[in-house]
Amino acid sequence: MSAAPGDVKRIGAGELRAFIQDAGELKKGTLLYDGGQLLNLARYENKLFCDAKGSGASPYKVSLVYSDAPAPAFKGRCSCPARTFNTAFCKHAAALLVAWARAPESFAVSEAPPPGAPGGDTARKSVKKGSADAQAMMKSGVEQVGTLVRELGVSGVATIGGDRIEQMEKLAEALRENRLRRLSARTLDLAALLRGQAAGGRQARGAPRGALPAVAYANVMADLLLTARKLEKHLAGEPLDDRHVEELVGKTWKASDRKPAGDLTLVEYAFSTRTTSDDFVIRESRFIDLESGRHVSEKQILPVFLAKRTEPKRSFAGEVLAGARATTYPGYPPLRVDFSDLGDKRPLDAGALEAVLARALPDVGAALAALQEHRKDVFAPDLVPVAVLTDTLFARGARLAAVDDKGEALHLPDDPALEERLAGSLRDARLRALLGDVGIDAALPTLWPLAAVVEGPLGLELRPVLDQGLAARGGPLEGSAWNAAAREAGASPAAIALGEVREELAEALVTGLTGLSARATDPLAARLRDLRLEKQAALLQALPQRPEPADRLDDFIKLYQVLEMALVRLAGATQIDRASTERVPTYESVAVARPDETLSPDEVARRRAAGAMNRYVAAVHHARYYASLPASELVASIFPIWADGTATPTIARTFAPLGAEAIAAAEKALTVKAGRVAKLTAVRVLQAVVLHGGPARAEATAMLGKVAEHAKDAGLRALARDALDVIDVTHAAPSGGPGNDAVRARRAARLGRVHELAKTLGAAPTKEERLEALKALSELGDLAALPAFRRAFYADASREVREEAAYALAQLGDVEMVETFVRMLASRGVDEREAKIAAYALGFLGDVRGLSELLSAYADGYKPGIVADAIRAFGPVALTPLVDLIEARPELAKRAAALDALKKMDDTAVAACLVERIEARRGDADLADKAPLYLKLADVHAHSRREVATALISALSSAPGKEAQAAVKAAQKALGVVKRSK
């Protein structure tokens, strides 16, 4: 590639030997570059600069000067000793040329040579010429985008082939090089949509396979055209507002260009690492300022190759940056900041969270007003950051809505991952506020929450919900799926009607404006008039009258954008009738429409598996069912009821007043070899007994103390410690408890360590460092680590880290993960490794909700040793379902793993289970046929063999038929009454 006058020629890695004759120096330079030894890469006119790490305290100053006459050549200069005696390339200069060949985009464009750079005193050439060349390149790029949009707008996408998509991708790269970053990103988005259509992949939710998502396509096309038109005016002399400069073309903002911001008091509520479509890694912290309520962010933006060897920016989770100073970049909220002073860092405490609540928007109406004001600027991002007071989540169908104290609702996105993460954040806590981004999705005002302020037994907490950037991953709903979602979620008829008009316009743009006719526009214009949008209707009807399709494009896009702004105004808050809702016992801040009936746990499980019921409605049915059982039955049926994580809150409330009876049941659950969830439920029961008061309080407290100190299970110890802390804080413990302040002081050091390790787990650049942090967090055994483990499980780039996070979640008894693990195991035909992880995790947890899928996997012959171990870990909970399965599939009894699972269960329980079946079938014709199977299963224990054989002899001695007599004889042999045949 040739170089413009006064510029540096671009070269490929294969051309390096043409400029560096010494192969040894080139090899050394390559090793230096690969080892990340170069710093501060910069380009000024025809020169390249960097600092190179050396053996001394200060780095070497390195430069390359390019000239193209008489032939292309680079001349190296360096402050290292080797260059004192050698006029050829030293290894540092060679490394700089390697960097230019491999990654020219990593060089910052300077306005002057770096201070102290060798060769930097060369007389400056005319800046005007370089500036004019840059402007010409920008103008050319804008023109190419305009041509692309015009061609697609006129002819549609039907004729687009793979070669044209590749041209778009190359155009995007050129646009990035010429500082047209918004056009570059949107061109890549357009190419990705078209490539997805061609490949039948990356479909929008609800769209048929291979269909182009029309609304997403129209949004990108509109953005490209409006941006191009704005830049045309700018290049013709119209100045750009600073925030438009930052958004549209970008700029290296010097400190003098940025606005100072002092006396900030910042709380980080989200931290993310993501990669853009043009291969830049962005590490970002999102903050709220406790003084002003503004949202700001700190970003580290690096090319992918450089991010791998650059120290990542740190997270400030769990801290308050008091008195911080920074400068702010021009742009839109959240304003980007560059810290000059982090101020006095202190732990995040209840006072800071009270300040967050004080600065939050008071209701949903205020959040919508902020969105409307934000979207008046056509170049503003789709989303605006907010913190809004909400006290309830309303679960209706597949979507949740955040409800304020007036009953007005902001909808949350239709995202199963969000439902799961919110469930983990809101269990055993009361919602106070949500922090995140608000925008419009499917004609619904929608909040993408990043964090929640909740009030738990130990006070206010800030809990992460979703990673930044996830909102854009799902894409908009299309077609009938869009319509159904909007209606189900309660969008206004006007908003739905306008959304449908915009969707039809988007589909017209997909097919091309050449085919736009009055037959298509007149019905849409009539609907706009019904919505009192007269001017917009007239503009739409005028479009087909223009004979040249290209002349329709600008006004078509203008109309499409105006209708979006109208949609923002029409999409008001949904009103929720609280009187018709019912609180979810497990999640006191979540409400559902009151069910008309109470379903059994089996029916609930069936509907959940079919996708016909969300977890919150399921929790209401579970609570109703278990609450309807008498306490005597709950005591007698510790298994499987206590092993169901959804039943824990109901069981704790039911047993709280039972005193000694509750303690006896809890002791049984803690001492029997049983699934871990049953033991976790026992801890909750003991806590409830203490908080209820009465004579049994002291004994329950003592049992909790023993569990907290001596239990081998880290999850049990953590839960028992938290239970004791809650008891102390609420002054429910016997007199002399340490009280609220002492509890917080006691927890502070441990929580500080949790936060530090969580930061490392979230931001460390290597998987080895993250695994080490995860291991250390697991060893701490603190429930405060659950959010960090969840984040690693859902978002870490390393599969190994995600796997270890799954085990850590199971070890700490996170029952909110059960359904996720069940889905992973059910997908064993798609991802065997994920299924294997899930099997282990479900065995660790011992929640009865996971047993059915484990048994199904066992019946399929999937990893029989692993699955059998997981089933066995459930203890007596698994006995009856396992025997049911083997009885239905007798061939399974031939597997050693099946018998081994029974062998490791309590012999008395195995005997009781099989004898009960024999007694239930006494007198049935098929009992003799079942007898050999029962004997084989009982043979795993001497006690169960004797009991089952005795029961069979009693039941079949007087039964007629050869089969019955053969069964009796086999039972007698098992007892040793007759000799076994040789």
Secondary structure, 3 states (H helix, E strand, C coil): CCCCCCCCCCCCHHHHHHHCCCHHHHHHHHHHHHCCCEEEEEEECCEEEEEECCCCCCCEEEEEEEECCCCCEEEEEECCHHHHCCCCCCHHHHHHHHHHHHCHHHCEECCCCCCCCCCCCCCCCCHHHHHHHHHHHHHHHHHHHHHHHHHHHHHCCCCCCHHHHHHHHHHHHHHHHCCCHHHHHHHHHHHHHHHHHHHCCCCCCCCCCCCCCHHHHHHHHHHHHHHHHHHHHHHCCCCCCHHHHHHHHCCCCCHHHCEEEEEEEEEEEEEEEEECCCCEEEEEEEEEECCCCCEEEEEEEEEHHHHCCCCCCCCCCCEEEEEEEEEECCCCCCEEEEEEECCEEEECCHHHHHHHHHHCECCHHHHHHHHHHHCCCCCCCCCEEEEEECCEEEEECCEEEEECCCCEEEECCCCHHHHHHHHHHHCCCEEEEEEEEEEEECCEEEEEEEEEEEEECCEEEEEECCCCCHHHCCCCCCHHHHHHHHHHCCCCHHHHHHHHHHHHHHHHHHHCHHHCCHHHHHHHHHHHHHCCCHHHHHHHHHHHHCCCHHHHHHHHHHHHHHHHHHHHHHCCCEECCHHHEEEECCEEEEEEECCCCCCCHHHHHHHHHCCCCCHHHHHHHHHHHHHHCCHHHHHHCHHHHCCCHHHHHHHHHHHHHHCHHHHHHHHHHHHCCCCHHHHHHHHHHHHHHHHHCCCCHHHHHHHHHHHHHHCCCHHHHHHHHHHHHHHHHCCCCCCCCCHHHHHHHHHHHHHHHHHHHHHHHHHCCCHHHHHHHHHHHHHHCCHHHHHHHHHHHHHCCCHHHHHHHHHHHHHCCCHHHHHHHHHHHHCCCCCHHHHHHHHHHHHHHCCHHHHHHHHHHHHCCCCHHHHHHHHHHCHHHHHHHHHHHHHHCHHHHHCHHHHHHHHCCCHHHHHHHHHHHHHHCCCCCCHHHHHHHHHHHHCCCHHHHHHHHHHHHHHHCCCCCHHHHHHHHHHHHHHCCCCCCC
